[in-house]
Amino acid sequence: MAHSTPASAGTPAALDTFPALLLAHASARGSRPAMREKDLGIWQTLTWSQVADHVRLAANGLAALGIGPGMHVAVIGENRPRLYMAMMAAQCLGAIPVPLYQDAVAQEMVYVLQDAEVGVAVVEDQEQVDKMLEVRGQCPALRHVVYDDPRGLRHYADPMLRSYEQLEEAGREHAQRHPGFFDAAVAAVQPHDPAAMFYTSGTTGKPKGVVLTHHALIDRARAVAEMEKLTDREDVLAYLPPAWIGQNMFSYTQLLVSGFTVNHPESPDTVAIDMRDIGPTYYFAPPRVLEGLLTHVMIRMEDAGYLKRKLFHACMNLARRVGARILDGKSVGAWDRLCYALGNVLVYGPLRNALGMSRVRVAYTAGEAIGPDLFVFYRSIGINLKQLYGSTETSVFVCVQPDGQVRDDTVGPPVAGVDIRVAGNGEILVKSPGLFKEYYRNPQATAEARSEDGWFHTGDAGYLDTDGQLKIIDRAKDVGKLADGSLFAPKYIENKLKFFPHIKEAVAFGAGRDRVCAFINIDLEAVGNWAERRGLPYAGYTDLAGKDEVYQLIGECVEKVNADLAADPKLSASQVSRFLILHKELDPDDDELTRTRKVRRAFIAQKYGVLVEALFSDRPTQFVETEVKFEDGRVGKISADLKIRSARTFPAITARAA
């Protein structure tokens, strides 16, 4: 029987820096796997001892390049062991890693490289090298670029570039010349020193550098490790952008706190296969990933035979009724329990296996609110999916749903050590050991976000319910009122729309108006599959989005949402009365979404102002021309005559008198 060591074993509370944790794991569990990476279809393993040895070389190598305490090292790429070890190496020197989004275009990176005065960038491959070479004229501090993957770089002779092997070789020579250097550097790192800097998405202006200390990150990771009883035997799949604090917490901070194994997929395209290979026990996904997985399931079911479809829907109806109760250990009738066990053999088990979630013990979703229907779906088939709440500035963990207290309408009670207060305007205020140190070189923004007595203004609106669980309504700035004074919470409406596999994105408008209207992005894969089964030809996204049959399909989804909203006394007035299907997908490259795919609502309202006015003016169509950026940096225009349709709305359902 496999032995499981509690997360805190070998990592006593005194180990409050990342370098100290790394060396403790190398000593306590040196032969255990720390990281795996899939390369050419084969999983390669690095033990904790090997990781520590590589980090020692890389730290010496960075020191040879002039990196020292307080300096910033950019890290850019997908999840890769060498990029993780480069972050560890920087922290061993008292330097501060700054992860950047790997899919950002070169010019998006300029502000961060300039603001953080980055001298060394450690990047994944040729694509990221090309970006650094493109912007170096605008970033005078940038002196060295270290790359992991040499493919395509054989003929690059720029003196700024060096391979990761060359970095380690320079580290080997530096260590020989300065034998006590590494240990002294590690000993000098203190818990309240900056450990990492993450830049905000910049939805309302320039991105801000959020400075987080070793203590803040480690304290929050420890609190949740104890709550969830994480051990060094967990398997985690690292597949989200490392520049996102959520991924960084789960696959980097918690890796070093708990000593488990983090697995790096071969590429973004192989995540689903790699997930089934690994079978993670501890899993994290934002709602958009869970929506995508569910869309794939629903597409496959639509293509299945009649009997399979009938069995699936019958089992899912049962699961929605009793699945979550069984998962929570609550009482369920013997007949329902027997039927569910049969459904587990025929449907739920194979479905969990197809999703790669057969071994999941704890799964979290965060990043934005998840639609209740989507949340219930995963729990009903036996996946212990829970919601958490937090932000970059709070080191992620503010609230987490404990087992047995999981509800679809809350994000759980505060985690140990966290205090929550709701301001008079409904904004949530947080006090936590995980709070950020400052916004880098921005004392004014720091003072605005955090009061003198230590309360952080989250910008989210919500309230604590009677059993101490936090309910998030929306971003405080987005919650408004309709013209008649009724509550308008756009994110809540959008999440209900996005539960349907045919809807990829939605943007609701209505603040100060007499009704609610919405933009819809269809899911090209799901709607394309639907169209092909009906023999409906189309030439691409724009053509498909404009078809009357597709409008009818989306209209049915909108009406189902309206029927649900009619039963909600607070939001019955927020039913969607008119909608249009956008002629293009909302895209981070066009500044319509953040890199974590959150809607930039104010920007979209301004960019598509003519469409917003057309929705509220009863026009049946509206011409629009939009500038788009292509992946190679070119700019083009796309235009269309968009149809606008009304949706059926329903009278508010008031509670019957007793």
C-alpha positions as CSV (number, residue, x, y, z in Angstrom):
1,M,0.0,0.0,0.0
2,A,1.4,3.4,-1.0
3,H,2.4,5.6,1.9
4,S,1.1,9.1,2.0
5,T,3.0,11.8,3.8
6,P,1.0,14.7,5.1
7,A,1.7,18.0,3.2
8,S,3.4,19.5,6.2
9,A,5.8,16.6,6.8
10,G,9.4,17.6,6.2
11,T,8.3,21.2,5.8
12,P,8.0,22.7,9.3
13,A,6.6,26.1,9.7
14,A,10.1,27.6,9.9
15,L,10.5,26.9,6.2
16,D,8.9,30.1,5.0
17,T,10.8,30.7,1.8
18,F,10.6,28.9,-1.5
19,P,14.4,28.1,-1.5
20,A,14.2,26.6,2.0
21,L,11.2,24.4,0.9
22,L,13.0,23.2,-2.2
23,L,16.1,22.1,-0.2
24,A,13.9,20.5,2.4
25,H,12.1,18.4,-0.2
26,A,15.4,17.4,-1.8
27,S,16.5,16.1,1.6
28,A,13.2,14.5,2.8
29,R,12.0,13.0,-0.5
30,G,14.9,13.3,-2.9
31,S,14.1,10.2,-5.0
32,R,10.4,11.1,-5.3
33,P,9.1,12.6,-8.6
34,A,8.8,16.4,-8.4
35,M,8.1,17.1,-12.1
36,R,7.2,15.2,-15.2
37,E,7.2,16.5,-18.7
38,K,5.8,14.7,-21.8
39,D,8.3,14.9,-24.7
40,L,7.7,13.1,-28.0
41,G,4.9,11.0,-26.4
42,I,7.1,9.8,-23.4
43,W,6.9,11.1,-19.9
44,Q,10.3,12.2,-18.5
45,T,10.7,12.5,-14.7
46,L,12.7,14.8,-12.5
47,T,13.1,13.8,-8.9
48,W,13.3,16.4,-6.1
49,S,17.1,15.9,-5.8
50,Q,17.5,16.4,-9.6
51,V,15.4,19.6,-9.4
52,A,17.5,21.0,-6.6
53,D,20.7,20.2,-8.5
54,H,19.4,22.0,-11.6
55,V,18.2,25.0,-9.6
56,R,21.6,25.3,-8.0
57,L,23.2,25.4,-11.4
58,A,20.6,27.8,-12.9
59,A,20.9,30.2,-9.9
60,N,24.7,30.3,-10.3
61,G,24.2,30.9,-14.0
62,L,21.8,33.8,-13.4
63,A,24.2,35.3,-10.9
64,A,26.9,35.1,-13.7
65,L,24.5,37.1,-15.8
66,G,24.4,39.8,-13.1
67,I,21.1,38.8,-11.4
68,G,21.0,39.6,-7.7
69,P,18.6,40.4,-4.8
70,G,15.6,42.5,-5.8
71,M,16.1,42.2,-9.5
72,H,13.4,41.0,-11.9
73,V,13.6,37.9,-14.2
74,A,10.9,37.5,-16.8
75,V,9.7,33.9,-17.4
76,I,7.7,33.4,-20.6
77,G,6.2,30.2,-22.0
78,E,3.9,27.2,-21.4
79,N,4.3,25.1,-18.3
80,R,7.9,23.6,-18.6
81,P,10.1,22.1,-15.9
82,R,13.0,24.4,-16.9
83,L,10.9,27.5,-16.6
84,Y,9.7,26.5,-13.2
85,M,13.3,25.8,-12.1
86,A,14.3,29.2,-13.5
87,M,11.7,30.8,-11.2
88,M,13.1,28.8,-8.3
89,A,16.7,29.8,-9.2
90,A,15.7,33.5,-9.3
91,Q,14.1,33.1,-5.8
92,C,17.3,31.5,-4.5
93,L,19.1,34.6,-5.4
94,G,16.6,36.9,-3.7
95,A,15.5,38.0,-7.2
96,I,11.8,38.1,-8.3
97,P,10.4,36.1,-11.2
98,V,7.8,37.9,-13.3
99,P,5.7,35.4,-15.4
100,L,4.3,36.8,-18.6
101,Y,1.4,35.4,-20.7
102,Q,3.0,33.3,-23.4
103,D,0.2,34.1,-25.9
104,A,0.6,37.9,-25.6
105,V,2.0,39.7,-28.7
106,A,5.4,41.3,-28.4
107,Q,4.1,44.8,-28.0
108,E,1.9,43.8,-25.1
109,M,5.0,42.6,-23.2
110,V,6.8,45.9,-23.6
111,Y,5.1,47.7,-20.8
112,V,5.9,44.9,-18.3
113,L,9.5,44.5,-19.4
114,Q,10.0,48.3,-19.1
115,D,8.1,48.7,-15.8
116,A,9.9,45.8,-14.1
117,E,13.3,46.8,-15.7
118,V,13.8,43.2,-16.7
119,G,17.4,42.4,-17.3
120,V,17.1,38.6,-18.1
121,A,14.2,36.8,-19.7
122,V,14.0,33.0,-19.6
123,V,11.7,31.9,-22.4
124,E,10.4,28.6,-23.8
125,D,11.1,28.6,-27.6
126,Q,11.7,30.4,-30.9
127,E,8.4,32.1,-30.8
128,Q,9.2,33.9,-27.5
129,V,12.8,34.5,-28.6
130,D,11.5,36.4,-31.6
131,K,9.3,38.5,-29.5
132,M,12.2,39.5,-27.2
133,L,14.4,40.4,-30.2
134,E,11.5,42.4,-31.7
135,V,11.1,44.6,-28.6
136,R,14.7,44.9,-27.2
137,G,15.1,48.3,-28.7
138,Q,12.2,49.5,-26.5
139,C,13.6,47.7,-23.4
140,P,17.1,49.0,-22.7
141,A,17.4,47.0,-19.5
142,L,17.0,43.7,-21.3
143,R,20.5,42.2,-21.7
144,H,20.1,38.4,-21.9
145,V,17.5,36.0,-23.2
146,V,17.8,32.3,-22.2
147,Y,15.8,29.8,-24.2
148,D,14.7,26.2,-23.3
149,D,13.7,24.6,-26.6
150,P,16.5,25.1,-29.3
151,R,14.3,24.0,-32.3
152,G,14.5,26.6,-35.0
153,L,17.2,28.6,-33.3
154,R,20.3,26.9,-34.8
155,H,21.2,29.8,-37.1
156,Y,20.5,32.6,-34.5
157,A,23.8,34.1,-33.7
158,D,22.7,37.1,-31.6
159,P,25.0,37.6,-28.6
160,M,22.0,38.3,-26.4
161,L,20.8,34.7,-26.7
162,R,22.0,31.6,-24.8
163,S,20.6,28.2,-24.4
164,Y,19.5,26.8,-21.0
165,E,22.4,24.3,-21.3
166,Q,24.8,27.3,-21.6
167,L,23.1,29.0,-18.6
168,E,23.8,25.8,-16.5
169,E,27.4,25.6,-17.8
170,A,28.0,29.2,-16.8
171,G,26.5,28.2,-13.4
172,R,28.8,25.3,-13.1
173,E,31.8,27.6,-13.7
174,H,30.4,30.3,-11.3
175,A,29.9,27.7,-8.6
176,Q,33.5,26.5,-8.9
177,R,34.8,30.0,-8.6
178,H,32.4,30.9,-5.7
179,P,31.9,27.6,-3.7
180,G,29.8,29.1,-0.9
181,F,27.8,31.5,-3.0
182,F,24.5,29.5,-3.4
183,D,24.1,28.5,0.2
184,A,24.8,32.1,1.4
185,A,22.3,33.5,-1.1
186,V,19.6,31.1,0.0
187,A,20.2,31.9,3.7
188,A,19.8,35.6,3.0
189,V,16.3,35.2,1.6
190,Q,13.7,36.2,4.2
191,P,9.9,35.3,4.4
192,H,8.7,38.9,3.9
193,D,10.9,39.5,0.9
194,P,9.1,39.7,-2.5
195,A,8.8,36.2,-4.0
196,A,7.0,36.9,-7.3
197,M,5.3,39.6,-9.2
198,F,2.2,39.1,-11.3
199,Y,0.8,41.8,-13.5
200,T,-3.0,42.4,-13.5
201,S,-4.8,42.2,-16.8
202,G,-5.2,45.9,-17.1
203,T,-9.0,46.0,-17.7
204,T,-9.2,49.6,-16.6
205,G,-5.8,51.0,-17.5
206,K,-2.1,50.0,-17.4
207,P,-1.4,46.6,-15.8
208,K,-0.2,46.8,-12.2
209,G,2.6,44.7,-10.8
210,V,1.3,42.8,-7.8
211,V,4.2,42.0,-5.4
212,L,3.7,38.9,-3.3
213,T,6.0,37.8,-0.6
214,H,7.3,34.3,0.2
215,H,5.2,34.3,3.5
216,A,2.0,35.4,1.8
217,L,2.0,32.7,-0.9
218,I,3.3,29.9,1.4
219,D,0.9,30.7,4.2
220,R,-2.2,30.5,2.0
221,A,-1.0,27.3,0.3
222,R,-0.4,25.7,3.7
223,A,-3.8,26.7,5.0
224,V,-5.5,24.9,2.1
225,A,-3.1,21.9,2.2
226,E,-4.2,21.3,5.8
227,M,-7.9,21.9,5.0
228,E,-7.9,19.4,2.1
229,K,-5.3,17.0,3.7
230,L,-3.1,17.2,0.6
231,T,-0.1,14.8,0.6
232,D,3.1,14.4,-1.3
233,R,1.4,11.7,-3.4
234,E,-1.0,14.1,-5.3
235,D,-0.7,14.4,-9.0
236,V,-1.4,17.8,-10.6
237,L,-1.6,18.7,-14.3
238,A,-0.2,22.1,-15.1
239,Y,-1.9,23.3,-18.3
240,L,-3.1,26.9,-17.7
241,P,-0.9,30.0,-18.2
242,P,1.9,30.1,-15.6
243,A,1.4,33.9,-15.6
244,W,-2.0,33.4,-14.0
245,I,-1.9,33.4,-10.3
246,G,-4.3,30.5,-10.1
247,Q,-2.1,28.1,-12.1
248,N,1.0,29.4,-10.3
249,M,-0.5,28.7,-6.9
250,F,-1.6,25.2,-7.8
251,S,1.4,24.0,-9.7
252,Y,4.2,26.0,-8.3
253,T,3.5,27.3,-4.8
254,Q,1.6,24.2,-3.7
255,L,4.2,22.0,-5.4
256,L,6.8,23.5,-3.1
257,V,4.6,23.5,0.0
258,S,3.2,20.0,-0.3
259,G,6.0,18.2,-2.2
260,F,3.6,16.4,-4.7
261,T,4.2,15.8,-8.4
262,V,3.4,18.4,-11.1
263,N,2.9,17.1,-14.6
264,H,3.6,19.2,-17.7
265,P,1.6,18.4,-20.9
266,E,3.5,18.0,-24.2
267,S,1.5,20.9,-25.7
268,P,-1.8,22.8,-25.3
269,D,-3.3,20.5,-28.0
270,T,-2.5,17.3,-26.1
271,V,-3.9,18.4,-22.7
272,A,-7.0,16.1,-22.9
273,I,-4.9,13.0,-23.8
274,D,-2.2,13.9,-21.1
275,M,-4.9,14.4,-18.5
276,R,-6.1,10.8,-19.1
277,D,-2.5,9.6,-19.0
278,I,-1.9,11.1,-15.6
279,G,-5.3,11.0,-13.9
280,P,-4.7,13.9,-11.6
281,T,-5.9,13.7,-8.0
282,Y,-5.9,17.4,-7.4
283,Y,-7.4,19.5,-10.2
284,F,-8.0,23.1,-11.0
285,A,-10.0,24.6,-13.9
286,P,-11.7,27.9,-14.6
287,P,-15.3,27.7,-15.8
288,R,-14.3,28.2,-19.5
289,V,-12.3,24.9,-19.4
290,L,-15.2,23.1,-17.7
291,E,-17.6,24.6,-20.3
292,G,-15.4,23.3,-23.1
293,L,-15.1,19.8,-21.7
294,L,-18.9,19.7,-21.3
295,T,-19.4,20.9,-24.9
296,H,-17.3,18.0,-26.2
297,V,-19.3,15.6,-24.2
298,M,-22.6,17.0,-25.5
299,I,-21.4,16.9,-29.1
300,R,-20.4,13.3,-28.7
301,M,-23.8,12.4,-27.2
302,E,-25.6,14.2,-30.1
303,D,-23.7,11.9,-32.5
304,A,-24.5,8.7,-30.5
305,G,-27.3,6.3,-31.3
306,Y,-30.9,6.7,-30.1
307,L,-30.6,4.1,-27.2
308,K,-27.3,5.6,-26.0
309,R,-28.8,9.1,-25.9
310,K,-31.9,7.9,-24.0
311,L,-29.7,6.1,-21.5
312,F,-27.4,9.1,-21.0
313,H,-30.3,11.5,-20.5
314,A,-32.1,9.2,-18.1
315,C,-28.9,8.7,-16.0
316,M,-28.2,12.4,-16.0
317,N,-31.7,13.2,-14.8
318,L,-31.1,10.8,-11.9
319,A,-27.7,12.3,-11.3
320,R,-29.0,15.8,-11.0
321,R,-31.5,14.7,-8.5
322,V,-29.3,12.6,-6.2
323,G,-25.7,12.6,-7.4
324,A,-24.5,15.6,-5.3
325,R,-26.3,14.3,-2.2
326,I,-24.5,11.0,-2.5
327,L,-21.2,12.8,-3.0
328,D,-21.8,14.8,0.1
329,G,-22.6,11.7,2.1
330,K,-26.3,12.7,2.7
331,S,-29.1,10.2,3.0
332,V,-30.6,8.9,-0.3
333,G,-33.3,6.2,-0.7
334,A,-32.1,2.7,-1.3
335,W,-33.7,2.5,-4.8
336,D,-32.1,5.8,-6.0
337,R,-28.7,4.7,-4.6
338,L,-29.0,1.4,-6.5
339,C,-29.9,3.1,-9.7
340,Y,-27.1,5.6,-9.3
341,A,-24.6,2.7,-8.7
342,L,-25.8,1.2,-12.0
343,G,-25.5,4.6,-13.7
344,N,-22.0,4.8,-12.3
345,V,-21.0,1.6,-14.1
346,L,-22.8,2.5,-17.4
347,V,-22.4,6.3,-17.7
348,Y,-20.8,8.3,-14.8
349,G,-17.6,6.2,-14.5
350,P,-16.9,6.1,-18.3
351,L,-17.7,9.8,-18.4
352,R,-15.2,10.7,-15.6
353,N,-12.6,8.5,-17.4
354,A,-13.2,10.3,-20.7
355,L,-12.7,13.6,-18.9
356,G,-9.5,12.3,-17.3
357,M,-11.1,12.8,-13.8
358,S,-11.3,9.2,-12.6
359,R,-8.8,9.8,-9.8
360,V,-9.8,13.4,-8.9
361,R,-10.1,13.7,-5.1
362,V,-10.4,17.5,-4.9
363,A,-11.2,19.8,-7.9
364,Y,-11.6,23.6,-7.8
365,T,-13.0,26.1,-10.1
366,A,-12.2,29.8,-9.9
367,G,-11.3,32.8,-11.9
368,E,-14.9,33.9,-12.5
369,A,-18.3,32.8,-11.4
370,I,-19.4,29.4,-12.7
371,G,-23.0,28.8,-13.9
372,P,-24.9,26.7,-11.3
373,D,-26.0,24.2,-14.0
374,L,-22.5,23.6,-15.0
375,F,-21.3,23.2,-11.4
376,V,-24.1,20.8,-10.6
377,F,-23.4,18.7,-13.7
378,Y,-19.8,17.8,-12.5
379,R,-20.8,17.2,-8.9
380,S,-23.7,15.0,-10.0
381,I,-21.4,12.6,-11.8
382,G,-19.2,12.1,-8.7
383,I,-16.5,14.7,-9.3
384,N,-15.7,16.6,-6.0
385,L,-15.8,20.1,-7.7
386,K,-15.8,23.0,-5.3
387,Q,-15.7,26.8,-5.8
388,L,-13.0,29.0,-4.3
389,Y,-12.7,32.8,-4.3
390,G,-9.7,35.0,-4.3
391,S,-7.5,37.2,-6.5
392,T,-3.9,37.9,-7.3
393,E,-3.7,40.4,-4.5
394,T,-4.9,37.8,-1.9
395,S,-2.6,34.9,-3.0
396,V,-5.7,33.2,-4.4
397,F,-7.3,31.6,-1.3
398,V,-9.8,33.8,0.5
399,C,-12.8,31.5,0.5
400,V,-13.0,27.7,-0.2
401,Q,-16.0,25.4,0.0
402,P,-15.3,22.6,2.6
403,D,-16.5,19.1,1.9
404,G,-20.1,18.7,3.0
405,Q,-20.8,22.4,2.7
406,V,-20.7,22.7,-1.1
407,R,-23.4,24.8,-2.7
408,D,-23.8,26.1,-6.2
409,D,-24.7,29.7,-5.1
410,T,-21.7,30.4,-2.8
411,V,-17.9,30.3,-2.8
412,G,-17.7,29.0,0.7
413,P,-16.7,30.4,4.1
414,P,-13.4,32.3,4.6
415,V,-10.3,30.1,4.8
416,A,-8.4,29.9,8.2
417,G,-6.8,33.3,8.9
418,V,-9.0,35.3,6.6
419,D,-11.5,38.0,7.8
420,I,-14.2,39.3,5.5
421,R,-16.3,42.5,5.8
422,V,-19.0,43.9,3.5
423,A,-18.8,47.6,3.0
424,G,-21.9,49.8,2.9
425,N,-22.0,49.8,-0.9
426,G,-21.9,46.0,-1.0
427,E,-18.2,45.7,-1.8
428,I,-16.3,42.8,-0.2
429,L,-13.3,43.8,2.0
430,V,-10.6,41.2,2.9
431,K,-7.9,41.0,5.6
432,S,-5.6,38.0,5.1
433,P,-2.0,36.8,5.7
434,G,-1.9,36.3,1.9
435,L,-2.3,40.0,1.0
436,F,0.1,41.5,-1.4
437,K,2.9,43.7,-0.3
438,E,2.3,46.5,-2.8
439,Y,1.6,47.4,-6.4
440,Y,5.1,47.8,-7.9
441,R,6.1,51.5,-8.1
442,N,2.5,52.6,-7.7
443,P,1.9,53.8,-4.1
444,Q,-1.3,55.7,-5.1
445,A,-2.9,52.5,-6.4
446,T,-1.7,50.6,-3.4
447,A,-3.3,53.1,-1.0
448,E,-6.5,53.0,-2.9
449,A,-6.7,49.2,-2.9
450,R,-5.6,48.6,0.7
451,S,-6.7,50.7,3.7
452,E,-4.2,51.8,6.4
453,D,-5.7,49.2,8.8
454,G,-5.1,46.4,6.3
455,W,-8.4,45.8,4.5
456,F,-8.2,45.1,0.8
457,H,-10.9,46.4,-1.5
458,T,-11.7,43.5,-3.8
459,G,-14.0,45.4,-6.2
460,D,-16.5,42.5,-6.0
461,A,-20.0,42.9,-4.7
462,G,-21.6,40.2,-2.5
463,Y,-22.7,39.3,1.0
464,L,-22.2,36.7,3.7
465,D,-25.3,34.5,4.1
466,T,-26.7,33.2,7.4
467,D,-24.3,30.2,7.6
468,G,-21.2,32.3,7.0
469,Q,-20.7,31.5,3.3
470,L,-19.8,34.2,0.8
471,K,-22.1,34.9,-2.1
472,I,-20.6,36.9,-5.0
473,I,-23.1,38.8,-7.1
474,D,-20.7,40.4,-9.7
475,R,-17.9,42.9,-10.0
476,A,-19.1,45.9,-7.9
477,K,-18.6,48.3,-10.8
478,D,-20.7,46.1,-13.1
479,V,-23.7,45.6,-10.7
480,G,-26.3,48.2,-11.6
481,K,-30.0,48.8,-11.8
482,L,-32.4,48.9,-14.6
483,A,-34.4,52.0,-15.2
484,D,-37.2,50.8,-12.9
485,G,-34.7,50.2,-10.1
486,S,-34.5,46.4,-10.4
487,L,-31.1,44.7,-9.8
488,F,-29.0,44.1,-12.9
489,A,-26.1,41.6,-12.5
490,P,-24.7,41.0,-16.0
491,K,-22.2,38.3,-15.1
492,Y,-24.9,36.2,-13.5
493,I,-27.0,36.4,-16.7
494,E,-24.0,35.7,-18.9
495,N,-23.0,32.6,-17.0
496,K,-26.5,31.2,-17.4
497,L,-26.3,31.7,-21.1
498,K,-22.9,30.1,-21.3
499,F,-24.1,26.9,-19.8
500,F,-25.5,26.0,-23.2
501,P,-22.9,24.2,-25.3
502,H,-23.8,26.3,-28.3
503,I,-22.9,29.6,-26.6
504,K,-19.2,30.3,-26.0
505,E,-19.4,33.9,-24.7
506,A,-22.1,36.4,-23.8
507,V,-22.1,40.1,-22.9
508,A,-25.3,41.5,-21.3
509,F,-26.2,45.2,-21.2
510,G,-29.0,46.9,-19.3
511,A,-27.7,49.3,-16.6
512,G,-29.9,52.4,-16.6
513,R,-32.0,50.9,-19.4
514,D,-35.6,49.8,-19.5
515,R,-34.6,46.2,-20.5
516,V,-31.7,43.8,-20.9
517,C,-30.1,43.0,-24.3
518,A,-27.1,40.7,-25.1
519,F,-24.3,40.0,-27.5
520,I,-23.8,36.3,-28.1
521,N,-20.7,34.4,-29.5
522,I,-21.6,31.0,-30.7
523,D,-19.3,28.0,-30.1
524,L,-18.0,27.2,-33.6
525,E,-17.3,23.6,-32.9
526,A,-20.7,22.9,-31.2
527,V,-22.8,24.9,-33.6
528,G,-20.8,23.7,-36.6
529,N,-21.5,20.1,-35.5
530,W,-25.2,20.9,-35.1
531,A,-25.3,22.5,-38.6
532,E,-23.5,19.6,-40.3
533,R,-26.0,17.0,-38.8
534,R,-28.8,19.1,-40.3
535,G,-27.1,19.5,-43.7
536,L,-26.7,23.2,-43.2
537,P,-23.7,24.5,-45.3
538,Y,-21.6,27.4,-44.0
539,A,-18.3,29.0,-45.0
540,G,-16.9,30.0,-41.6
541,Y,-17.8,31.6,-38.3
542,T,-19.4,34.8,-39.7
543,D,-21.5,32.9,-42.2
544,L,-22.7,30.4,-39.7
545,A,-23.4,33.1,-37.0
546,G,-25.7,34.9,-39.4
547,K,-28.0,32.0,-40.4
548,D,-31.7,32.1,-39.4
549,E,-31.5,28.5,-38.2
550,V,-28.7,29.4,-35.8
551,Y,-30.6,32.5,-34.5
552,Q,-33.6,30.2,-33.8
553,L,-31.3,27.7,-31.9
554,I,-29.8,30.6,-29.8
555,G,-33.2,32.1,-29.3
556,E,-34.3,28.9,-27.6
557,C,-31.4,29.0,-25.3
558,V,-32.1,32.6,-24.4
559,E,-35.8,31.8,-23.7
560,K,-34.8,28.9,-21.3
561,V,-32.6,31.4,-19.4
562,N,-35.5,33.9,-19.3
563,A,-37.8,31.2,-17.9
564,D,-35.2,30.5,-15.1
565,L,-34.8,34.3,-14.4
566,A,-38.6,34.7,-14.1
567,A,-38.5,32.5,-11.0
568,D,-35.8,34.6,-9.3
569,P,-37.5,37.5,-7.4
570,K,-34.4,39.7,-7.5
571,L,-33.5,39.2,-11.2
572,S,-36.9,38.5,-12.9
573,A,-36.7,42.0,-14.5
574,S,-33.3,41.1,-16.1
575,Q,-34.7,38.7,-18.7
576,V,-33.0,39.2,-22.1
577,S,-35.5,40.9,-24.4
578,R,-33.3,41.2,-27.5
579,F,-30.0,39.7,-28.7
580,L,-27.6,39.5,-31.6
581,I,-24.9,37.0,-32.6
582,L,-21.6,38.8,-33.2
583,H,-19.9,38.4,-36.5
584,K,-16.6,37.5,-34.9
585,E,-15.4,35.8,-31.8
586,L,-14.3,38.0,-28.9
587,D,-10.5,37.8,-28.8
588,P,-7.8,38.8,-26.3
589,D,-5.7,40.0,-29.3
590,D,-8.4,42.5,-30.1
591,D,-8.5,43.7,-26.4
592,E,-12.0,42.4,-26.0
593,L,-11.1,39.7,-23.5
594,T,-8.3,39.6,-20.9
595,R,-5.6,36.9,-21.3
596,T,-7.6,34.9,-18.8
597,R,-10.6,35.3,-21.1
598,K,-12.6,37.7,-18.9
599,V,-14.9,40.0,-20.8
600,R,-13.7,43.7,-21.0
601,R,-17.2,44.9,-20.7
602,A,-16.6,48.7,-20.9
603,F,-14.2,48.3,-23.8
604,I,-16.7,46.1,-25.7
605,A,-19.6,48.6,-25.0
606,Q,-17.5,51.4,-26.4
607,K,-16.1,49.5,-29.4
608,Y,-19.5,48.1,-30.4
609,G,-21.5,51.2,-29.3
610,V,-23.4,51.2,-32.6
611,L,-24.6,47.6,-32.0
612,V,-25.6,48.4,-28.4
613,E,-27.7,51.3,-29.5
614,A,-29.3,49.2,-32.3
615,L,-30.3,46.5,-29.7
616,F,-32.1,49.1,-27.6
617,S,-33.7,50.9,-30.5
618,D,-35.8,48.1,-32.0
619,R,-33.9,48.0,-35.3
620,P,-34.0,44.6,-37.0
621,T,-30.5,44.8,-38.5
622,Q,-27.3,46.8,-38.0
623,F,-24.2,47.1,-40.2
624,V,-20.9,47.0,-38.4
625,E,-17.2,47.1,-39.5
626,T,-14.6,45.9,-37.0
627,E,-10.8,46.1,-37.0
628,V,-9.1,42.7,-36.2
629,K,-5.5,41.7,-35.4
630,F,-4.2,38.5,-37.0
631,E,-1.7,36.2,-35.3
632,D,1.2,37.5,-37.5
633,G,0.6,41.1,-36.4
634,R,-1.3,42.2,-39.5
635,V,-4.4,44.3,-39.1
636,G,-7.6,43.8,-41.2
637,K,-11.3,44.6,-41.2
638,I,-14.3,42.4,-41.0
639,S,-17.9,43.7,-41.7
640,A,-21.4,42.3,-41.6
641,D,-25.1,43.2,-41.5
642,L,-26.1,41.7,-38.2
643,K,-29.6,40.5,-37.5
644,I,-31.2,41.5,-34.2
645,R,-33.9,39.2,-32.7
646,S,-36.4,39.5,-29.9
647,A,-36.6,36.8,-27.3
648,R,-39.7,35.6,-25.4
649,T,-39.9,36.8,-21.8
650,F,-42.0,35.5,-19.0
651,P,-44.1,37.1,-16.1
652,A,-42.3,37.1,-12.8
653,I,-43.2,34.0,-10.7
654,T,-44.1,35.3,-7.2
655,A,-44.1,33.0,-4.2
656,R,-47.5,31.5,-3.6
657,A,-49.2,32.6,-0.4
658,A,-49.1,29.9,2.3
